[in-house]
Amino acid sequence: MTINEYIQNIQQEIGSDKPYEEYAYLFEDYKRYLESVIEQHPRDIIAVCQLAAVYMELRYSFDDSIKIMEKALVQFENELTDDEKVRLYTNLAFFYEENGDEEKQNTSLAKAVDLKPNTPNAYDALAVCLTTKAGYINTASDFTAVLPLLEQAAKLSDELRYQHNYAVALYSAGNITNAKIIFEKLCHQDDSNMKAMYGLGVCSYCLCNIKTALDMANRLANIDTGNDYAGDEVGESEIAELFYQCGDYANHNAMFDNCKIRYYYDASWLAPYFYCLKILGKDSALIQKHNEVVNSKKEDIDDAKGEELNDSYTIEDRNEYVAKLQKELDDIEGAYRKITQANYKPEVTSNLDFVYGCYLIDCPRHQRSAFF
């Protein structure tokens, strides 16, 4: 069989929803085939990258996948075409990420992008990496900086992920009108695309089209997503925020009252909730909710103070956790006082999220024949 035939067989088996154990033998067969190809043609970069991906499927360490691709980069450095380098750099970045090496991941993706590839993987992955740093809050200028990358990815592929991510960056950079145009197109292409609906709703609100924004919020609220959260869904808190921004305070609170999960008590969502009760004239419910939250938080503080200490949970750890809970209670009480005693309306802003996906060019599960 050829590489394409192996891939087609593997993807057919994966698509049949069989357990991994029932088709793992295919990866073993494919591994032996690829090893024989590389033995005869060591410079076959497609076979090298395919073997690296098969190692992953067979539960080898990521280092094994990295080593065979790094070896090819060094061994054939002066012979590789730009397309072959792009393939190696992009695939290596994926495995560097899996190994937790963010610096190597970004460097490898940047090298791939410098070669101006004709596939979207590296452009999109580098932009996402640059704007999803742990503990870092991005500014509009951060998204402006990655717009060229995401624009190029969107030009190279009509796939939802690349179009969506470009629209998110446009919105986050302040170009809301053009972001809305893309979200509208995505909604027309798939009227069950929750993230596109949410993006359209948020953009519409920002452009003062409250009717469309509310329509999107209501459509999202009426979608039954089952008990499990999937990556293509929109959270109940996000839908509630859109209701709040549009002035539909009853539906804002209903989203939280009927949600599938119990939201952790903190001022960020309780303040708008309290405000809605006040505006709706539900003073008794406001007092009851406040008392419920305060009592719950005080119980959490008392429980934390009584937690046993050990080598991995010191008195410093306990004191830090108690202080955190106390600050949360103070913030909640402060917000409640401002809402009930002053003319204070909590501000809510909406952030749009990227759609994440596999960017491994030679991924047995996601690759397409266009890459061969």
Secondary structure, DSSP 8 states (H G I E B T S, - for coil): --HHHHHHHHHHHHHTT--HHHHHHHHHHHHHHHHHHHHH-TT-HHHHHHHHHHHHHTT--HHHHHHHHHHHHHHTTTT--HHHHHHHHHHHHHHHHHTT-HHHHHHHHHHHHHT--SSSHHHHHHHHHHT--TT----HHHHHHHHHHHHHHHHH---HHHHHHHHHHHHHHT-HHHHHHHHHHHHHH-TT-HHHHHHHHHHHHHTT-HHHHHHHHHHHHT----SS--TTS--HHHHHHHHHHTT-HHHHHHHHHT-SS-----HHHHHHHHHHHHHTT-HHHHHHHHHHHHHHHHHHHHHHHT---BTTB-HHHHHHHHHHHHHHHHHHHHHHHHHHHS------------------TT-TTT--GGG-
